[in-house]
Amino acid sequence: MRSHPKILIASDMTARSDRPFDRAVRLAKQRQGSLVLLHVVDETDRVASALPLDRTRLKIIAQLPPVDVPLEVVVRIGSAPECIANTAAGIQADLIVVGPARFNDLRDFLLGTAVDYLVRRATVPVLVVKKRPLADYRTALIATDFSPCSAHAAVTAAEMLPHAQLVLFHAFVTPFPSRADRREMLPFAQNRAREDMAAFLASDAMSGVKERLLSEIEEGLAATVVDRRIREAGIDLLVVGTHGSSGLQHALLGGRASQLLTEASCDVLMVREMPAAKA
């Protein structure tokens, strides 16, 4: 993320839209960045789409609280996920901030297809804000499977959150639970996870951020263990690397990724994998 990032806020201007707006303002102030608030008018809403866009824009500006960071308001007509992705590309945004609110209809309530679309199409991280931001992010849990994708997520989180405590977290499972005594296999699985964590932190991809990371491993299915860890430790932000071509269903947390991203009690930052380098 650039030192002076441009942050795109996708807002439906409903009651809970103040949460992502306030969080985006905090992030912009931390990094001396600027904000672009995008409001998408549903193309199927005949009444709203018939109004002049400039009138809608001025009405939105009048509703916004004063902020001490550069702010631009943009209004578009169309499909919200598509407009968000296209606008982010057009303004060269460094981050997209959205809230857990519907974009198109009830099928997109909470995360659903709208955020899945953004993760697959947008080339920048997507932050889903659920909690009212009473302070800057203090603790972030970075889920890792030791892949290049999760390394990129860790680096992105470190750049975005220069003062937060960062925990690199890996959940492992004990192999062959039906074929061997779990008490015998658990130490083996723990040692293997520790070795993999150490190798991952020693890799070139992590060289610039490893000093800032606390590392933790825990036995269990990733989605279940991460969800419990968030609640027990009062984590402010969950960071997840995602494979853009496959959407949320193939995020690092496995088959329950979409469920966790929907049910996680904290905000969620989804960082898409870096594109492969051209030969």
C-alpha positions as CSV (number, residue, x, y, z in Angstrom):
1,M,0.0,0.0,0.0
2,R,1.3,3.5,-0.9
3,S,2.4,5.8,1.8
4,H,-0.5,8.1,1.0
5,P,-3.2,5.6,0.0
6,K,-6.4,6.3,-1.9
7,I,-9.3,4.5,-0.1
8,L,-12.6,3.7,-1.8
9,I,-15.6,3.5,0.5
10,A,-18.7,1.7,-1.0
11,S,-21.7,3.1,0.9
12,D,-25.4,2.5,0.5
13,M,-26.0,5.4,3.0
14,T,-28.1,3.2,5.3
15,A,-28.1,3.4,9.1
16,R,-24.9,1.2,9.5
17,S,-22.9,2.8,6.7
18,D,-21.3,5.1,9.2
19,R,-19.1,2.2,10.4
20,P,-17.1,1.6,7.2
21,F,-17.0,5.4,6.7
22,D,-15.6,6.1,10.1
23,R,-13.0,3.2,9.8
24,A,-11.9,4.5,6.4
25,V,-11.4,8.0,7.8
26,R,-9.3,6.6,10.6
27,L,-7.1,4.6,8.1
28,A,-6.7,7.6,5.9
29,K,-5.6,9.8,8.8
30,Q,-3.1,7.2,9.9
31,R,-1.4,7.1,6.5
32,Q,-2.2,10.7,5.3
33,G,-4.4,9.3,2.5
34,S,-7.5,10.4,0.7
35,L,-11.1,9.0,0.5
36,V,-13.5,8.4,-2.4
37,L,-17.0,7.6,-1.3
38,L,-18.9,5.7,-4.0
39,H,-22.7,5.4,-3.9
40,V,-24.3,3.1,-6.4
41,V,-27.9,3.7,-7.5
42,D,-29.6,0.4,-8.3
43,E,-30.4,0.4,-12.0
44,T,-33.6,-1.5,-11.3
45,D,-34.8,1.3,-9.0
46,R,-36.8,3.5,-11.4
47,V,-37.4,6.3,-9.0
48,A,-33.8,6.6,-7.7
49,S,-32.2,6.1,-11.1
50,A,-34.4,8.8,-12.6
51,L,-33.0,11.5,-10.3
52,P,-30.1,13.6,-11.6
53,L,-26.9,12.1,-10.3
54,D,-25.5,15.4,-9.2
55,R,-28.6,16.0,-7.1
56,T,-28.0,12.6,-5.4
57,R,-24.4,13.5,-4.9
58,L,-25.1,16.8,-3.2
59,K,-27.7,15.1,-1.0
60,I,-25.0,12.6,0.1
61,I,-22.5,15.3,0.8
62,A,-25.0,17.1,3.0
63,Q,-25.4,14.0,5.1
64,L,-21.7,13.4,5.7
65,P,-20.0,14.6,8.9
66,P,-17.0,16.9,8.5
67,V,-13.7,15.1,8.1
68,D,-10.1,16.4,8.1
69,V,-8.9,14.2,5.1
70,P,-9.5,14.8,1.4
71,L,-12.9,13.4,0.4
72,E,-14.6,13.0,-3.0
73,V,-18.1,11.7,-3.5
74,V,-19.0,9.7,-6.6
75,V,-22.4,8.4,-7.7
76,R,-22.9,5.7,-10.3
77,I,-25.9,3.8,-11.7
78,G,-25.7,0.0,-12.2
79,S,-24.8,-3.2,-10.4
80,A,-23.1,-2.3,-7.1
81,P,-20.3,-5.0,-7.1
82,E,-19.4,-4.2,-10.7
83,C,-19.4,-0.5,-10.2
84,I,-17.3,-0.8,-7.1
85,A,-14.7,-2.9,-8.8
86,N,-14.6,-0.7,-11.9
87,T,-14.4,2.5,-9.9
88,A,-11.6,1.1,-7.7
89,A,-9.6,0.3,-10.9
90,G,-10.4,3.7,-12.4
91,I,-9.2,5.7,-9.5
92,Q,-6.3,3.3,-8.7
93,A,-7.6,2.7,-5.2
94,D,-5.3,1.0,-2.7
95,L,-8.1,-0.4,-0.6
96,I,-11.8,-1.0,-0.9
97,V,-13.9,-0.6,2.3
98,V,-17.4,-2.0,2.6
99,G,-19.9,-2.7,5.3
100,P,-22.0,-5.8,6.2
101,A,-25.0,-4.4,4.4
102,R,-27.0,-5.4,1.4
103,F,-25.8,-4.1,-2.0
104,N,-28.4,-5.3,-4.5
105,D,-31.0,-7.3,-2.7
106,L,-31.5,-9.9,0.1
107,R,-29.2,-12.4,-1.6
108,D,-26.3,-10.1,-1.1
109,F,-27.1,-9.5,2.6
110,L,-23.9,-9.6,4.8
111,L,-21.0,-10.8,2.7
112,G,-22.6,-13.0,0.1
113,T,-22.0,-12.6,-3.6
114,A,-21.2,-8.9,-3.6
115,V,-17.9,-9.3,-1.6
116,D,-17.2,-12.5,-3.4
117,Y,-17.4,-10.6,-6.7
118,L,-15.1,-7.9,-5.4
119,V,-12.5,-10.4,-4.2
120,R,-12.5,-12.1,-7.6
121,R,-12.5,-8.9,-9.7
122,A,-10.8,-6.2,-7.7
123,T,-7.0,-6.2,-7.6
124,V,-6.7,-4.5,-4.2
125,P,-7.5,-5.6,-0.6
126,V,-11.2,-5.5,0.5
127,L,-11.9,-4.5,4.1
128,V,-15.3,-5.6,5.5
129,V,-16.1,-3.4,8.5
130,K,-18.5,-4.9,11.0
131,K,-17.6,-3.2,14.3
132,R,-18.0,0.4,15.2
133,P,-14.5,1.8,15.1
134,L,-13.8,3.3,18.6
135,A,-10.1,3.2,18.1
136,D,-7.4,2.3,15.5
137,Y,-6.9,-1.4,15.0
138,R,-4.8,-2.8,17.8
139,T,-4.6,-6.5,17.1
140,A,-4.8,-8.4,13.8
141,L,-4.9,-12.1,13.3
142,I,-3.3,-13.2,10.0
143,A,-4.4,-16.7,9.0
144,T,-1.7,-18.5,7.1
145,D,-1.2,-21.8,5.3
146,F,2.4,-20.9,4.5
147,S,1.6,-20.1,0.9
148,P,2.9,-17.1,-1.2
149,C,-0.7,-15.8,-1.0
150,S,-0.7,-15.7,2.8
151,A,2.8,-14.1,2.8
152,H,1.4,-11.3,0.6
153,A,-1.5,-10.9,3.0
154,A,0.9,-10.6,6.0
155,V,3.0,-8.0,4.2
156,T,-0.1,-6.0,3.2
157,A,-1.4,-6.1,6.8
158,A,2.0,-4.9,8.2
159,E,2.1,-2.0,5.8
160,M,-1.6,-1.0,6.4
161,L,-1.3,-1.3,10.2
162,P,2.1,0.1,11.3
163,H,1.2,0.2,15.0
164,A,-1.0,-2.8,15.5
165,Q,0.1,-6.1,17.1
166,L,0.2,-8.8,14.4
167,V,-0.3,-12.5,15.1
168,L,0.5,-15.0,12.4
169,F,-1.7,-17.9,13.1
170,H,-1.7,-21.4,11.7
171,A,-4.1,-24.2,12.4
172,F,-3.0,-27.8,11.9
173,V,-4.6,-31.2,12.0
174,T,-3.2,-34.4,13.4
175,P,-2.8,-36.9,10.6
176,F,-4.3,-40.4,10.5
177,P,-6.6,-39.9,13.5
178,S,-8.3,-43.3,12.8
179,R,-5.1,-45.2,12.3
180,A,-2.9,-44.2,15.2
181,D,-3.1,-43.1,18.8
182,R,-3.7,-39.3,18.8
183,R,-1.4,-38.9,21.8
184,E,1.4,-40.3,19.7
185,M,0.7,-38.3,16.5
186,L,0.1,-34.9,18.1
187,P,3.7,-34.2,19.0
188,F,4.7,-35.1,15.5
189,A,2.1,-32.8,14.0
190,Q,3.1,-30.0,16.4
191,N,6.8,-30.2,15.6
192,R,6.0,-30.2,11.8
193,A,3.8,-27.1,12.2
194,R,6.6,-25.3,14.2
195,E,9.1,-26.2,11.5
196,D,6.9,-25.0,8.7
197,M,6.2,-21.8,10.6
198,A,9.9,-21.2,11.1
199,A,10.7,-21.8,7.5
200,F,7.9,-19.5,6.4
201,L,9.1,-16.7,8.6
202,A,12.7,-17.2,7.3
203,S,11.6,-17.0,3.7
204,D,12.5,-14.0,1.5
205,A,8.9,-13.0,1.2
206,M,8.7,-12.4,4.9
207,S,12.0,-10.7,5.4
208,G,10.6,-7.2,5.8
209,V,7.9,-8.0,8.3
210,K,8.9,-11.1,10.4
211,E,10.2,-8.9,13.3
212,R,6.7,-7.5,13.8
213,L,4.9,-10.9,13.9
214,L,4.0,-13.0,16.8
215,S,3.5,-16.6,15.6
216,E,1.0,-19.1,17.0
217,I,0.0,-22.6,16.0
218,E,-3.0,-24.6,17.2
219,E,-4.6,-27.9,16.5
220,G,-8.0,-28.0,14.8
221,L,-9.9,-27.2,11.7
222,A,-8.8,-23.7,10.6
223,A,-12.2,-22.0,10.4
224,T,-13.3,-23.3,13.8
225,V,-10.0,-22.5,15.6
226,V,-9.7,-19.1,14.1
227,D,-13.2,-18.1,15.0
228,R,-12.6,-19.2,18.6
229,R,-9.3,-17.4,18.8
230,I,-10.9,-14.1,17.6
231,R,-13.5,-14.3,20.4
232,E,-11.2,-15.3,23.2
233,A,-8.4,-12.8,22.4
234,G,-10.6,-9.9,21.4
235,I,-9.0,-9.7,17.9
236,D,-9.9,-6.4,16.1
237,L,-9.2,-7.6,12.5
238,L,-8.9,-11.0,10.7
239,V,-6.6,-11.0,7.7
240,V,-7.2,-13.6,5.0
241,G,-5.3,-14.2,1.8
242,T,-7.6,-15.2,-1.1
243,H,-7.2,-16.7,-4.5
244,G,-9.0,-14.3,-6.7
245,S,-9.9,-16.7,-9.5
246,S,-11.9,-18.9,-7.2
247,G,-13.5,-16.4,-4.8
248,L,-14.1,-16.8,-1.1
249,Q,-14.8,-20.5,-1.3
250,H,-11.1,-21.1,-1.9
251,A,-9.6,-18.7,0.6
252,L,-7.0,-20.0,2.9
253,L,-9.5,-21.1,5.5
254,G,-10.8,-23.9,3.4
255,G,-14.4,-25.0,2.8
256,R,-15.8,-22.9,5.8
257,A,-14.2,-19.7,4.6
258,S,-17.4,-18.0,3.5
259,Q,-19.1,-19.0,6.7
260,L,-16.3,-17.6,8.9
261,L,-16.1,-14.4,6.9
262,T,-19.8,-14.0,7.4
263,E,-19.9,-14.9,11.1
264,A,-16.5,-13.5,12.3
265,S,-17.2,-11.1,15.2
266,C,-14.4,-8.7,14.0
267,D,-13.7,-6.8,10.8
268,V,-12.2,-8.9,7.9
269,L,-9.4,-7.8,5.5
270,M,-9.3,-10.0,2.4
271,V,-6.0,-9.7,0.4
272,R,-6.0,-11.2,-3.1
273,E,-2.9,-13.1,-4.2
274,M,-0.3,-11.3,-6.1
275,P,-0.4,-11.9,-9.9
276,A,2.2,-14.3,-11.2
277,A,5.2,-12.6,-12.6
278,K,5.6,-12.7,-16.4
279,A,8.4,-14.7,-17.9
